[in-house]
Structure formats: structure tokens, C-alpha cells
Amino acid sequence: MKKRTYVPKICSLLKADCGKIIKPEGRLEMTGKTHISCGFLIGTLAVNYYHPDLFNSITTVVLAVGGSMLPDICHTQSKIGRRFKFLSFIVRTLFGHRTFTHSLLFTLLMALLLTSIHTPEMYFTAFIGGMASHIILDMLTPRGVKLLYPLPLSVKLPIQFKTGGMVDLSLATAFTFGGTYVIFREVINQWLNQFITLPF
């Protein structure tokens, strides 16, 4: 009996010829490292505003980073989705991706939950700020988010771009440097002033 081959079908699904697989140009979603670095920046800004002790400073930054990852609990392959696979699977099954967890409704519910358990203002600001940063960054991508869920309307910002490669690297680097500067700004400014006043 003649063996059937599925190579042509596979190649057609990949939209490529049999000798070459065409790679997609960019992604439609912001990558995890960009969200995390932006959460880091949000956390350092909160620390700079409230001036807590070391323990509370670290906790604030961690909460901001956690908030920046939370909306992607609906994506089973995201950083947070891989850590909480069962919960991520349930959320994905019930709501799909970039719908409920990327909406104003979800953000409001989380804010009400944090308020009900008397979360300190600094922690509240960092966590909700991290969540908001995630949603805003995803609104910069062509896919947008269902910000007004349950209304089936994708919301995007006027400026959009496909992520991946240098775009994500540039954003993640900028956010990381920004957060680092906020933490060590006094030392950095002092060093810069000394450098500027050096005789050349």
C-alpha cells in the first residue's frame, strides 16, 4: 500500500515551501520581560513617592511586578500562566485571552478586593499600577484588549507596533534603566555632578 505523506499539507499550514519555514515578522503581544520591567519601574516610583523602609520597599516592587503579570493569567503559556497552570486554564476556558483580565471591570474588582482587606495605600498603588501598565502596554499592539469587557470591543492606542526583537528589548531596557535610576538617583546624580565638574 502506498504511504500517504502529509508534508505538503503541513507546509501549506505553515504558509511556507517545503525547504523553508517562513518566520512571522514580530508578535501581536507584548512579551513578559517588557511587562515585568515596566512593573519594576512602577514599583520604584511608588517607593520613591512613599519613602518606606527596606522591607516595605522590596515588598512594594514585588507587588508591582506581580500586578504587571496578573492580567496574563488568561494565557497558559505566559510567565504567570505557567506557574498557576490550573487557574490559568480555567480563566482561559471561561473568558479567553485579553478579555476579562485585561478590562476595567477586572481592575475595578481587584481594587475593591484589595480595599476590602485593608491593603496599605502604598501596596494598593503599586499593584493596581502594575496591572494598569500591563493593559496600557497591550493596547500598543495591533490586537488591542477588550478594555470595556463584556462589550466585544477591542481597544487600541493610536500608536501600535508589533512586538518582539529590538522593540521589546528597547522597551524592557528603558524601563529597567528608569527603575534603576529612581532607586539610585542620588548616587547617580552625585556621580554625574562630580564628573561634570572635573577639569578637562
C-alpha positions as CSV (number, residue, x, y, z in Angstrom):
1,M,0.0,0.0,0.0
2,K,1.3,3.4,-0.9
3,K,2.2,5.6,2.1
4,R,0.4,8.9,2.3
5,T,2.5,12.0,3.0
6,Y,1.4,14.9,5.0
7,V,4.4,17.1,4.2
8,P,2.6,19.3,1.6
9,K,-0.3,19.8,4.0
10,I,2.0,20.8,6.9
11,C,3.9,23.1,4.6
12,S,0.7,24.8,3.5
13,L,-0.4,25.3,7.1
14,L,2.9,27.0,7.8
15,K,2.5,29.1,4.7
16,A,5.9,28.0,3.6
17,D,7.5,25.9,0.9
18,C,9.0,22.5,1.9
19,G,12.5,23.8,2.1
20,K,12.0,26.9,4.2
21,I,9.7,27.9,7.0
22,I,8.7,31.5,7.0
23,K,9.0,33.1,10.4
24,P,6.4,35.7,11.4
25,E,7.5,39.3,11.5
26,G,7.0,40.3,15.1
27,R,4.4,39.3,17.6
28,L,0.9,40.5,18.3
29,E,1.5,40.5,22.1
30,M,3.9,42.3,24.4
31,T,6.4,39.9,25.9
32,G,6.7,39.0,29.6
33,K,10.0,40.7,30.2
34,T,8.6,44.1,29.0
35,H,5.7,43.8,31.4
36,I,7.9,42.8,34.3
37,S,10.4,45.7,33.6
38,C,7.5,48.2,33.5
39,G,6.2,46.8,36.7
40,F,9.6,47.2,38.2
41,L,9.6,50.9,37.2
42,I,6.1,51.4,38.7
43,G,7.2,49.8,41.9
44,T,10.3,52.0,42.2
45,L,8.2,55.1,41.5
46,A,5.8,54.1,44.3
47,V,8.8,53.6,46.7
48,N,10.2,57.0,45.7
49,Y,6.8,58.6,46.5
50,Y,6.1,56.9,49.8
51,H,9.6,56.5,51.2
52,P,9.1,53.2,53.1
53,D,11.8,51.2,54.9
54,L,13.8,48.5,53.1
55,F,11.4,45.6,53.7
56,N,8.3,47.6,52.5
57,S,10.3,48.9,49.6
58,I,11.1,45.4,48.4
59,T,7.5,44.3,49.0
60,T,6.2,47.2,47.0
61,V,8.3,46.5,44.0
62,V,7.4,42.7,44.1
63,L,3.7,43.6,44.2
64,A,4.1,46.0,41.3
65,V,5.8,43.3,39.3
66,G,3.1,40.8,40.3
67,G,0.4,43.2,39.2
68,S,2.1,43.7,35.9
69,M,1.9,40.0,35.2
70,L,-1.5,39.2,36.6
71,P,-3.6,40.1,33.5
72,D,-1.9,37.4,31.6
73,I,-3.3,34.7,33.9
74,C,-5.6,34.1,31.0
75,H,-2.7,32.9,28.9
76,T,-1.5,29.4,29.8
77,Q,1.9,30.0,28.2
78,S,2.6,33.3,29.9
79,K,5.1,33.5,32.8
80,I,2.3,33.6,35.4
81,G,0.2,31.1,33.5
82,R,2.9,28.5,33.6
83,R,3.2,29.0,37.4
84,F,-0.5,28.7,38.0
85,K,-1.5,26.3,35.2
86,F,-4.8,25.1,36.6
87,L,-6.1,28.5,37.4
88,S,-4.8,29.9,34.1
89,F,-6.6,27.0,32.2
90,I,-9.9,27.8,34.0
91,V,-9.7,31.6,33.3
92,R,-8.7,30.9,29.7
93,T,-11.6,28.5,29.2
94,L,-14.1,30.9,30.8
95,F,-13.1,34.1,29.2
96,G,-10.5,33.6,26.5
97,H,-7.4,35.7,26.1
98,R,-7.2,39.5,26.6
99,T,-10.8,39.9,27.6
100,F,-11.9,39.9,31.2
101,T,-8.5,40.1,32.8
102,H,-7.5,43.0,30.6
103,S,-10.6,45.0,31.3
104,L,-11.6,47.9,33.5
105,L,-14.1,45.6,35.2
106,F,-11.3,43.2,36.4
107,T,-9.1,46.1,37.5
108,L,-12.1,47.5,39.5
109,L,-12.8,44.2,41.1
110,M,-9.2,43.7,42.1
111,A,-9.2,47.3,43.6
112,L,-12.4,46.5,45.5
113,L,-10.8,43.3,46.8
114,L,-7.7,45.0,48.0
115,T,-9.7,47.7,49.6
116,S,-11.9,45.2,51.4
117,I,-8.9,43.6,53.0
118,H,-7.5,47.0,54.0
119,T,-4.4,46.8,51.8
120,P,-2.0,49.7,52.7
121,E,-2.2,52.5,50.2
122,M,1.4,52.0,49.0
123,Y,0.8,48.3,48.2
124,F,-2.5,49.1,46.6
125,T,-1.0,51.8,44.3
126,A,1.9,49.5,43.3
127,F,-0.3,46.5,42.5
128,I,-3.0,48.3,40.6
129,G,-0.4,50.5,38.9
130,G,1.3,47.3,37.7
131,M,-1.9,46.0,36.4
132,A,-2.7,49.2,34.6
133,S,0.8,49.3,33.0
134,H,0.2,45.8,31.6
135,I,-3.1,46.8,30.0
136,I,-1.7,50.0,28.5
137,L,1.3,48.2,27.0
138,D,-1.0,45.6,25.4
139,M,-3.1,48.5,23.9
140,L,0.0,49.4,22.0
141,T,-0.2,46.2,20.0
142,P,-2.4,45.6,16.9
143,R,-4.5,43.1,18.7
144,G,-5.5,45.5,21.5
145,V,-7.5,44.5,24.6
146,K,-11.2,44.1,25.5
147,L,-10.9,47.1,27.8
148,L,-14.7,47.5,28.1
149,Y,-15.5,43.8,28.6
150,P,-18.1,42.4,28.4
151,L,-18.6,44.6,25.4
152,P,-16.8,42.9,22.5
153,L,-14.8,45.9,21.5
154,S,-11.0,45.8,21.0
155,V,-9.4,49.0,22.3
156,K,-6.1,50.1,20.9
157,L,-4.0,53.2,21.3
158,P,-3.4,55.4,18.2
159,I,0.3,54.3,18.1
160,Q,0.7,50.5,17.6
161,F,3.5,48.2,16.8
162,K,4.3,44.5,16.6
163,T,6.5,43.4,19.4
164,G,9.5,41.1,19.6
165,G,13.1,41.6,18.9
166,M,14.5,45.1,19.2
167,V,11.2,46.7,20.1
168,D,10.7,44.6,23.3
169,L,14.4,44.8,24.1
170,S,14.4,48.6,23.8
171,L,11.3,49.0,26.0
172,A,12.4,46.5,28.6
173,T,15.9,48.2,28.8
174,A,14.4,51.6,29.1
175,F,12.0,50.6,31.9
176,T,14.8,48.8,33.7
177,F,17.2,51.7,33.5
178,G,14.4,54.0,34.5
179,G,13.6,51.9,37.6
180,T,17.3,51.6,38.5
181,Y,17.8,55.4,38.2
182,V,14.8,56.0,40.5
183,I,16.3,53.7,43.2
184,F,19.9,55.1,42.9
185,R,19.2,58.6,41.6
186,E,21.0,60.3,44.5
187,V,24.2,58.3,43.9
188,I,23.9,58.7,40.2
189,N,23.3,62.4,40.3
190,Q,26.2,62.9,42.7
191,W,28.5,60.9,40.4
192,L,27.3,62.9,37.4
193,N,27.9,66.2,39.1
194,Q,31.4,65.1,40.1
195,F,32.1,64.0,36.5
196,I,30.8,67.3,35.0
197,T,33.0,69.4,37.4
198,L,36.1,67.5,36.5
199,P,38.7,69.7,34.7
200,F,39.4,68.5,31.2
